[in-house]
């Protein structure tokens, strides 16, 4: 999956292994995606190109849910589709909150050592597997 390049809509679940998330301008991966986590949800939901490049960091097994499969699930099992979309929306909200806090710290609006709100640790855990990369 390459930043800005069309790849088709799909959500990739990491079954085993690890993925590295790369963005333009950052020499280091900005995140590592571990088993039970996923990538591609933004493109799945809005049909736009990926916002980052994702590569395997080690041998990995990935499971893909494309837009057509999601639509079939929505038609046959709306309860399952709703649960998946609810989980995706919570993840996206956590990412927005984490990014918002990071931006406020970068702008000096919040002290860098300020105590993060209660939701911060779980957001960081989901995003970075246990610790943020600053």
C-alpha positions in Angstrom: 0.0 0.0 0.0 1.7 3.2 -1.1 0.9 6.8 0.1 -1.3 8.6 -2.5 -1.5 5.7 -4.9 -4.8 4.1 -5.8 -4.9 0.5 -4.6 -8.5 -0.4 -4.3 -10.6 -0.1 -1.2 -9.7 -2.6 1.5 -9.0 -3.2 5.2 -6.0 -5.3 6.0 -5.9 -7.1 9.3 -2.6 -8.3 10.7 -2.9 -11.9 11.6 0.8 -12.5 12.3 4.0 -10.5 11.8 4.3 -6.7 11.8 3.9 -3.8 9.4 5.7 -0.5 9.3 3.8 2.7 8.5 5.9 5.3 6.5 4.9 8.9 5.6 6.6 11.4 3.3 9.1 13.4 5.1 9.8 11.0 8.0 12.9 8.9 7.7 11.7 6.5 10.4 8.4 4.5 10.5 5.8 6.5 12.3 4.0 3.4 13.6 4.3 -0.4 13.8 1.1 -2.4 13.2 1.0 -5.6 15.1 -1.3 -8.6 15.2 -5.0 -7.8 15.9 -4.6 -4.3 14.4 -5.3 -3.2 10.9 -4.6 -0.6 8.2 -6.6 0.7 5.2 -9.7 1.7 7.1 -9.7 5.3 5.7 -9.5 4.2 2.1 -12.1 1.5 2.8 -14.5 4.2 4.1 -13.9 7.0 1.7 -12.5 5.3 -1.5 -9.5 7.7 -1.5 -5.9 6.8 -1.8 -3.9 5.7 1.2 -2.5 8.4 3.5 0.6 6.4 4.2 2.9 3.7 2.8 2.6 0.4 4.6 5.3 -2.3 4.2 6.0 -5.6 6.0 8.5 -5.2 8.8 8.8 -9.0 9.1 7.2 -12.0 7.4 3.4 -11.4 7.9 0.1 -13.0 7.3 -2.6 -10.4 6.4 -6.4 -10.8 5.9 -8.2 -8.4 3.6 -11.7 -7.2 3.7 -12.5 -5.3 0.5 -15.4 -2.9 -0.1 -17.4 -5.5 -2.0 -17.0 -8.1 0.8 -18.0 -5.4 3.3 -21.2 -4.7 1.3 -22.0 -8.4 1.2 -21.6 -8.5 5.0 -23.8 -5.4 5.4 -26.6 -7.1 3.3 -26.4 -10.5 4.9 -25.4 -9.6 8.5 -26.0 -6.0 9.2 -25.3 -6.6 12.9 -21.7 -7.7 12.1 -21.2 -4.8 9.6 -22.5 -2.4 12.3 -20.1 -3.8 14.9 -17.1 -3.5 12.5 -18.0 0.1 11.5 -18.5 1.0 15.2 -15.0 -0.4 15.9 -13.5 1.5 13.0 -15.1 4.8 14.0 -13.8 4.4 17.6 -10.3 3.8 16.2 -10.5 6.8 13.9 -11.7 9.0 16.7 -8.9 7.8 18.9 -6.4 8.7 16.2 -7.9 12.1 15.7 -7.7 12.8 19.4 -4.1 11.6 19.6 -3.2 13.8 16.6 -4.9 16.8 18.1 -3.0 16.4 21.4 0.3 16.0 19.5 -0.5 19.2 17.5 -1.3 21.2 20.6 2.0 20.0 22.1 3.9 20.9 19.0 2.4 24.4 18.9 3.2 24.9 22.6 -0.4 25.2 23.6 -0.1 22.3 26.0 3.1 21.5 27.9 5.1 18.6 26.4 5.1 16.9 29.8 1.4 17.6 30.5 -0.5 14.6 31.7 -2.4 13.0 28.9 -6.2 12.5 29.3 -7.4 9.1 30.3 -8.2 8.1 26.7 -4.6 8.9 25.6 -2.9 5.7 26.8 -5.4 3.4 25.1 -5.1 5.4 21.9 -1.3 5.2 21.9 -1.5 1.5 22.7 -3.8 0.9 19.7 -1.8 3.2 17.4 1.8 2.3 18.3 1.6 -1.0 20.2 2.6 0.4 23.6 4.5 3.6 23.1 4.4 6.6 20.9 7.3 7.6 18.6 8.1 11.2 19.1 
